[in-house]
Amino acid sequence: MKGRKLNIWLVLAIAILALFLVFVVFPIALILYKSVLMEDGNISFSYFTKFLSKKFYWSTLINSFKVTIASTLVSAVLGLIMAYVLKSIKIKGSKFINILIVISYLSPPFIGAYAWVQLLGRNGFITRILNSISNVKLSGIYGFSGIVLVFSLQSFPLVYMYISGALKNLDNSLNEAAESLGCSVFQRVRRVIVPLVMPTLLASSLLVFMRVFSDFGTPMLIGEGYKTFPVLLYSQFMGEVSTDDHFAAALCVIVIVITLVMFFLQKFIGNRLTYSMSALKPMQSQKAKGLRNILAHGFVYLVVLVAILPQLTVITTSFLETRGASYTGQFTLENYKNILMPKNLPILSNTYLYGLTAILLIVVLGVLISYLTVRKKSVLTSILDTLTMFPYIIPGSVLGIAFLYAFNKQPLLLSGTAIIIIISLCIRRLPYTIRSSTAIIGQISPSIEEAAISLGSTEAKTFLKVTVPMMLAGVLSGAIMSWITLISELSSSIILYTSKTQTLTVAIYVEVIRSNFGSAAAYSTILTVTSVLSLLLFFKLTGSEDISV
């Protein structure tokens, strides 16, 4: 009997490991092989030499680093200041502000780029106003500064959420001691707060770095002449003029190496530089007076307004009549009638059907993998735990290209099907649920399961009847957050989709490229409303008032 119990978990571990070998290791190994395989069948590093020898190619990598570093720095500073102000000063409507900040983060970056084009493009609403009151004709938001603006406003909430979590564990007596010694607010923040939260700040900044570096939607829409590395990768693989699969594979390898370095750097910071803080006297927000109160409220409201402005713009313009790429100013429901036509309804059904199927798989696999890695530790489960993190490291566009390389012929002919998109969504978002499930299992004492087994229950029955129900609330709330990011996925879906498997994010991107801004705004509004309702459900299930990591 005991051998059979052990065999069940061994079979599960082997089966899940086999899935990851097929859908993660094999596609990535194929990319590595294709990057050094010449047309004549010989092995060579000439594709890497080609990249390094031409400025047109390697300059895109330099551009990506410039954009990413600038965006990360702005996000880090803005996220830190916002977290500290909201944690130390009572801001009216702080609960609502938290929701708005999270919504601005969960919205895909390319939607923000599209909305800012509507506001600050050459013919944007704000641009036209500024041009009418000044003699200088503004060129718009395009290029380096525009990309950094969009990425910074969309990424600072991630730093904000991490720092908010760290500040919850900060002992405020240290802050008070510095104040009693005559330190000003600025000095206390610089000498006390920042050093204490620095590991968290660095870790969250590295996450922003990895996210921004691999995004191609924003530079594609507003980069114009400022070409970044992900745009080069996309154009080499999906370009209309010319494509080179082997060169695209070499570019994928370069991206993987860079993101791996950043990931291990993040792990180093997380393991070596973090330390536990015991909040004997947690920081409490205090009511400020006078100018400090006005400045704090003004700063928070202004940042949140600018961050949420793309969503407000998208919702507003979805009700405006369009003629070509311009708006007439007349309110209408025509945009929604267009996207709800029978021929477009599959786009909505695909989004929700693929998303729900992927989430179901994510929950089942996430619970099983976390249980195996925590309760059934072995060499096999350790390998499984490491493999499950690879999709977290690898950019979505690279995973999409890898899937097309691996599954475009028999016996696994999946390209062009709904299955390949569902698997991609599942693989991409699974690490988040695994980590949250692992944390929950760590809080459940093994003695509870041992007690059930001692009363005659089998190990499998104990897992299903005792462990899973105790995990369920946390797993479901984590699944909702995975769902919100999942339905906003573009980078892999844009590589894998066909006319029959379009999702909302792909449809939005396609409509923006075609300058059908009315339809794009209507699709974006549906996506935003879905995210908001899902977020409210998250708050309801968890009973929390904000999100901190």
N, C-alpha and C positions, 0 to 999 in steps of 0.2 A: 504493500500500500504506500509505504513511504517512498519507494523508488518511483511509483507512478506519479506521485505528487511532484517530485523533483523533475520528472520527465516532462510534465505539462509545461513548466516554466522554461525548461531547456528548449523544448520544441518552439515555444513562443519567441524566445530570444533568437533562435536560429532563423525562424521565419521572418521576423522583423529585420534582422541583419541582412538576410537575403534581399529583401525589398530595397534596403538602402544601398546595397552593392549594385543592384540593377539600375536604380533611379538616381543615384548620386555618384557613386564611385565610377561606374562604367561610362556615363556621359562625360565626366571630367577627365577620365583617362583618355577617352577618345579625342577630346580637344587637345590634350598634351601631345598625343601621337600625331594628330593632323597638323599641328603647328610646326612640326619638324619633317613632315613628309612632303617630298617634292612631287611634281607632276609625273616624273619618270619612275617614281617608286623608291628613290634613294632618300636617305636620311640626311638632313642639312639644317643649319641654323640660319639660312639665308633670309628667311622672312623677318627674323629679328634684326639682322643686319640691314635689311631694307628699311625697317622702321627707324633705326638709329642713324642711317646715312642721309635721310631726307628731312630737312627742316619742317616741311609741310606736315609731316607725321609727328615728329617728337615735340614740335611746338604746341600741339594740342594737349600733350601731357603736361607741359609747363603751364598752359592756360588753365587746365583743370586744377593743378596744385594752387595757382594763384586764387582762383575763385573759391576753392574749398577752404584754404587757410583764412582768407578774408571773411568768408561766411561763418566759419567756426569761431573766429575771434569775436565777431559782432554778436553771434548767438550766445556765446559764453558770458560776455559782459552783460548783455540785456537780460538773459535768464537769471543770472546771479542777482542783479539789482531788483528785478521783479519779485523773485522769491523772498529776498530779505525784506523789502518794503511791505509786501502782503503778510509776512509772518510777524513783523515787528509793529506795524501800525494798523489800526482798525480802519479798513476801507469799506465804505458803504457799498453793498451789493457784491461783497467778495465771493459769495457762493456762485453767483451768476457769472462773475468775472472768471472764476476757475473753469466753468463749463465752456465759456467762449475761448479761453486760451487753449483748452484741449481740442476744441473743434477746429481751431486754426491750424493745429498740428496734424490732425487726422486727415485733413483735406489734402489730396494729391498736390505736389508742388506745381505741376504743369497747369492746374486749374488756377492757381494763384498767378502764374505767369500770364495766362490768357486774360484774367480779370484786370491785371495791371496794364495790359495792352489797351484794354477798353478805357482805362483811366488816364494813363500816361503815354500811350502810343502817339504816333505822329498826328493822328486824328482823334486822340482820346479826349474824354470829357474835360479833365483837369487841364490837359495841354491846350485845348482850345481857349479855355478861360484865361490861362496865363499868357498865351500869345496875344489875346485881345487887349490885355491891359499893359503889355510891354512891347517894346520894339524888337526884342530878341525872339527869333523863331526857334523854339525848342525842337530838338531832334528826336525826342522820345526816350523811352526807358531801355532801349535796345543796347546790347553789348555788355561789357564787364560789370558796370555799376548796376544795371538792371537785374542781371543774374544774381549778384550778391544781395541786392535788396530782397528779391523774392525768396532766396534760400534762407536768409537771416530771419525774416519774419515768419517763415514756415518752420524753422528749426529751433528757435530759442525756447519754445514751450517744452522741448525735450529736456534741455538743461534746467529749465524752471521746475519741472516735475522731479528730477533727480535731487536738486538742491533743496526743494521743499521737504523731501523725505529725510535728507540729512539734517536739516534744521529742526525737525521734530525730535531728534535724538541729542540735540545740543543743549548742554547745561547752561542756562542763562546766568547763573551766578558768576561765570567767567566774564560775561559781558558787563554785568553790574560792577564787578571788581575793577574792570578797566575804566568804567565811567566814574567810579569813586576816586580813581587816581588822576582824574582830570582829562581823560582822553575824549576828544570830540567824536561825533557819530562817524565821521569819515575815518578817523584813526582807529576806532573800535572795529569797524568793518575790515580795514586793511590789516590790522595787527592781530585780531582775535578771530573774527568770523571766517575770513578768507583762508587762513592757514588750516583751520579746523575742517572746512569743507573742501579743501583743495583736492584730495584724492577723488572725491565724488565729482568735482568740477572737471577734473582731467578725464575721468572715465566717461562722463556724459559728452564731453567735447569730442572725444575720439569716436563715439557713436555718431555724433553729428558729422564728423569728418568722413566716416565710411559711407554714410547715407548720401551726403551731398556729392561726394566724389563719383559715385556710381550712377547718379541720376542723369538721364539724357533728355527728358521731356522739356524741362525749363530752358536749357541752352538751345535746344532745337527750335523752340518757339520764339525766343527773344534774343538769342545769341547773335544772329545775322553773321557778320564777318568774324565774330569772336567764337571760333570753333573749339570745342572741348573734346577730350578723349572719348567719352561715351558716344558723342555724336559721330566721331570718326569710326568707331566700332560698328555703330548701327548702319552707317552709310556703306561701309565695306561689306557688310553682310546682306543688307536689304536695299542697297542703292539701286536707283532706276537706271543710272547710266552704266556703271560697271561694278562688278562684285568680285571678290576674291575670298573664297571660303578658307583657304589655307592661311592667308594673311590675317583674316578675321580671327581665326583660331589662335594665331600668335598674339594678337592684341588681347584676346581673352586671357591667355596665360599671363601676360603682363599685368592685367587687372587683378587676377587671382593672387599673384605674388604680392602686389601692393596691399590688397585688402587683408591678406594673411599676416603681413608684417604689422599692420595697424591693429588687427585682432589680438595678436600675441602681445603687442604693446599694451593694449587695454587690459588683457589678463594679468600682465605683470603689475600694472598699477593697482588693479583690483586685489591681487594677492599679497603684494609687498608693501604697498603704501597705505592701505586702509587700516583703520583701527576702530575698535568699538568705543562708543561714547555713551555713558550712562547719564541720562537726563534726570538728575534728582530734582531739578527745578526747570522744567521745559520752558522754552521761549513762548511767551504769550503776547498776542498783539495788544498794544496799548493805544488809547485814544490820544492822538497828537493835537496840538493847539497852534493857532496862529498860522504863520507863513509855512511852517513845516507841514502842517495838515493840508494846506492848499496845494503845495508843491507835490506832496505824495499822491493826493487824489488826482491832480492834473496829469502827473507823469503816468500813473497806472492806466487811467482812462484813455489817454492819448495813445499809448502803446497798444492797448487792447483794441481800440478803434481802428488803428492802422493795420493791425494783424488780421482783424475780422473783416476789413473792408473788401477784400476779394470775394468773400462769401456773400456779403450784402450786395455787391455789384452784380454778381452772377444771378442772385435771386431777383433783383430789380430788372435787369435786362432780359430775363426770361419772359417778362410780361410786356416787352416793348416790341413793336412792329419793326421788321427789318426789311431793307431793300439792298440786296447784295451783302456787302460787308458793313453797311452803315445802318444806324437806327433812325427812324422817322420821328420818334418822340411820342408816338401814339400807343396807348396801352391796348393789348390784345391777348387773346388766348390761342392765337394761331400757332405759336411755337409748340405748345403742348398738343394741339390737334395733330400737328405734323409728326411728332415723335410717338404719338399713341395710335398712329395708323397701323392697320393689321400687319403691313410689311415690316414695321419697326418694333412690334411687340416682342419678338424673340430676343431682342437686345436686353429688355428688362427681365424676361423670364430666364434667359441664360445667366444673367448676373446673380439672381437670387438662387436659382437651381444649382449652379456650379458652386456658389458660395456656401450654401447650406450643406451640400454633399461634402465639400472639403472640410467644413467645420466638424461634421459628424466624424469623419475620418481622423481629424486632428485630435478630437476629444478622446476617441477610443485608443488611438496610438499613443497619445500623450500620457494618458493614465497608465497604460501598460508599460511603456518605456520608463517612465519615472519610477514605477513600482519595481521593475526589474533592476534598475541601476541603484536604487536605495536599499531594497530588501534582499535582493539576490546578487550581491556583489561577486563578480568573478572577472576573469580576463575577458570573457566573451561580452559581458555587459559593459565593461569599461571601454571596449572597442566600439560598442553600440552607442555609448554616451558621447564619445568623441565624434563619430560619424554624423550624429544628429545635429551637430553644431555647424557642419559644413555649409548647408543651405543658408544659414544665418550670415556667414562670411561672404559667400559668393553673390555678386550683384545679380539682380533678376534678369537683366539682358543676357548675361553670360550663361545663366542657367537655361534660358530660353533657347539660345543658340546651341548649347550642348544637347538639349532634348531633341532638337531638329536633326542634329548630326546622328544621334544614337537611335532614334525611333522613326526613321523615314523609310524603312524597308523591313521585309519579313525577317525573322518571325514576330518582331514587335513593331508592326506598322501602326503607329499611333498618331503621326503628324496629320494635322487637319481635323482631328476628332475632338470631341468634348472631353474625352478621357485624359488627353495629354494636358489640357488646361487645368482640369481638376487636380491631377497629380502635381502639377507645378505649383498651384496655389497651396495645396496641402504641404508639400515639401518646404515651401518658402516660409510658411507661418507656423509650422510644427514646433520649432525650437522655443518659441515664446510660451506655448502651452506646456511644453516639457519642463521648462524652468519653473513656471508657477506651480505645476503639479508636484515637482520635486520638493519645493519649499513647503507645500502643504503636508506631504507625506512625512517630511522631517519633523513636523509638529505633532504627528500622531504617534503615541507611544506603542512600541511593538508588543508590550504586555497586554494591550487590549485584544490584539489578534491572537496572542498566545492563550489568553483566557477563553476565547471562543473555541479554539482548537482543543483545549483541555476538556471542554464540555461536550466534545464529540463531533464538532463541525469539521469538515474537510478544509484544507488550505484554500482550495479554489472557491468553495462556498463562503468562507470567511472573507476572502477578498471581495466577492460580489455583494455580500450581505452586510459587511461591517466596514471594510476599508473604503470602498467606493462611495457609499452614502456619506461618510464623514468628509470625503474629499469634494463632494459634488458641488457645494455652494461656491467654493473657491475656484474649482475647475470651470464652472459655468460662467462666472464673472470674467475669468481669463479668456474664455472662449468668445465672449462678446467683444472684448477688446481686440482679439485676433480677427474676428469677423469684420470689425470696422476697418482695420488696415487691409484686410483681404479684399473687400469689395472696391478698395481704392487702388489696387495693384495695377500697374500699367507696364512696367519694364519687361516682364516676361510675357505678359498677355499680348503685347503689341508684336512680339516676334512669332507667337504661336497661333494667333487667331486666323480664321478664315471668314468668309462672308456669312457663313452659317453659325459661327461660334463667337461672334462679337459680344463684348460685354460693355457696360456703361462707360468705363474709363477709355476703352478703345474707341467707342462711338464718339465720345467728347473730343478726343484727340483728332480723329478723322474729320469731324465737323469743323474744328478750329483750323486745320490745315486747308480745308476747302473754303474757308471764310464764311461758313454757315453759322454765324455767331448766335443767332436766335435759337436754333436747335441745340447747339452746344450748351447754351445757358440753361435751357430747359432740362437737358440730361444732367447737367451739373447740379441743378437745384434738387432733382430727385435723389441724387447721390448724397447731397448735403443733408437733406431731410432724413434720409435713412440712417446716416451717421449720428445725427442728433438724437433720434428716437432710440437708437441702440445704446448711446451714451447714457441717456436717461434711465434706460433699463439696467445698465451697469450700476448706476448710483442706487437704484431701487433694490437690486439684489445684494449689493455689498453694504448698504446703509451708510456709505461714505459721502462726504460733501465735496471732496476734491480727489484728484489723482496725484499720487506721489510714488516715485519708484524707489 
